[in-house]
């Protein structure tokens, strides 16, 4: 008897990030590959006290099943912070707690997509979102994207010509992988188009609070007059990823459907983790902890940009993010970033090749760098190794052409 898997498995493969991260576990490897927060930023001692307090005062509840929607005090805090930070207008009943924001992406595919439906996204876009949505066998159309986000004329042209667009996925704040952000006018123009075509939008916002310059820009959700924007975020980038707490903020008509899906997936997210975050917010300075992250990551971004500007060949360009965790490098077209990575790994430095961030292929001459997880000295040394590998690759390529 032959075991037959579902057709959806045909398009799934191991995440390139996960495979590369296995290599970067070596102690002498300088890794710019993963999107990992700085571990020294985790409030370990405070969380020890928080965990003890939760178990002492609410232990029976913390170790029990909970409601699918999530711990109401935490949902209230999330709604209040969203409204204060991103100019939204949501209440606790608009918030569903998820196991990280990745679960929110998977649930969104299950909610909206049938085989052959169209998903619009930026070009490039977050590779784990591609993986999550790909399981539901849609067709991706990548909208041309500049430093300010989706090119609106191209978005409208696609919406006018494609009749089966079911979902739009965007990251307007410090986009993964490019680090670019949408300015206010681009956001307004985008929402004007969305309101005309009435297409649901996933606004993925894990990094929006980590802004190094200027004020936080209002979220797309704040401009959502037709209830079309589904805002997803997580505590993984602003607090502690090991707690695995994210959320969806959307109209109740959507939340009701997401709750049904979550009940079929895991019933509820860890109530203990939710209670610990809520207790930390009550007893400690959560906003101050985020501000420390901003200061730390700003310094690390500045060091990386300084090293790239001083050392990269002139035919290599990169983005200058105003926040978040990543920047994006574009090599000359004759350099394959995956091949370059093999040379870099020999020099004990790692990054993520860009091709995986394009749902329909392309971008072989691009790659993503993360600056949040390495100390400044490691960033300086790692960029030196990276630049040396690029120079050697280009020199070897010229020799091969001449030969």
C-alpha positions, 0 to 999 in steps of 0.5 A: 500500500502506497501512502499518498500525501495531500496535493498541498504538500507538493509546493512546500519545502523547508525554509531556507532560513531554517536550513541556514540557521542550522549552519550558523549554530557554530560558535565562531560563526557571525550570523546576519541571517536570522531575524533574532532579537538581541538575547541580552535585551530579554528581562530574565530576572524580571520574568522570573519574578513575574512567573513566580507571581503568576503561579502564586496568585493565579496558578490554577488559572495559569495552568488550565485551558483558556478561552480561544480568544485569549486572556482579556486583560492582555487583549485590552492592553494590546488594543490600548497600545495599538490605538496609542501607537498606531492611531487605530480604533480597536477594542479587546473584542477585536483582538484574538491572541495567536501563537506568534504572528506566523499562526495568524498568517496560516489562519488567514490562508485557511480563512480566505484562500481556495486553490488558484485564488490570487494573493497580491504581495510586495516584491520582495516579501516575507518568505515565511508568509509565502510559506504559510499561504502557499499551503493553500495553493494560491497564485502569487502576483508580486506588485512592483515595489519601490523604496516607499512601498507598493507602486499604486499604479501597478496595484490598481492595474492588477486589481482592474485586470485580475478578477480572482484576487482574494487577499493582499499581504503587505508589511508597511513598516520596516519591511522584511526583507528590505527594511523600507517603510511606506510614507503616510501618503502612500498608505492613504493612496493604498487604502483609497484603492482598497476601499474601492475594490473591497479586498481584504488586506493583511497588514503585518506589523511586527516591527512598527514600534522599533522606529529609530527616527521620526514618529510612528506612522499611522497604520493602514488599519487606522485608515480602514473605513470599510473594515478590510484590514486585518492587523497582525503583530507579535511580542516576539520582536518587542519583548520575548519570542520564546513566549510565542504570543502574537495577535490578530486585530480585525473586525468582529466578523473576521475575528469570529471566523478566526476563532473557529479556525483556532478552535480546530488548530489548538483550542487556545494559546498558552494562558500562562504566557499571556498572563506573564506578559500582562503581569510584566506590563503591570509591574514593570516598564514595558515601554522603557524596555522597547525604548532600550531596544530602539537605542540598541538596534539604532547603534547596531544599524548605524555600525552596519551601515557605516561598515557597508558604506566604507567597504562595499564596492561601488556597484553594490547598493543597500537600503537605509532602514529607519527602524526594524531589524533588516537591510537589503543588499543588491549585488551586480546581476552577474553575482549569485547570492547563494553562491556567494553565501557558500564563500561567506560560510567558509569565512564564518559569516552568514546571510539570507539569499534574496531569491526566497523572498520572491514568490515567483522567483528572481532576486538571485543577486540580492540578500538580507542582512540582520543587525539586531542579533550581533554585537557591534564588534561582530558586526564590524568583523562580519561585514569585513569578511562579507565584503572580502568574499564579494571582492574575491567573488568578483575577481574570480568571475573576471578571471573566468571570463578572461579565461 
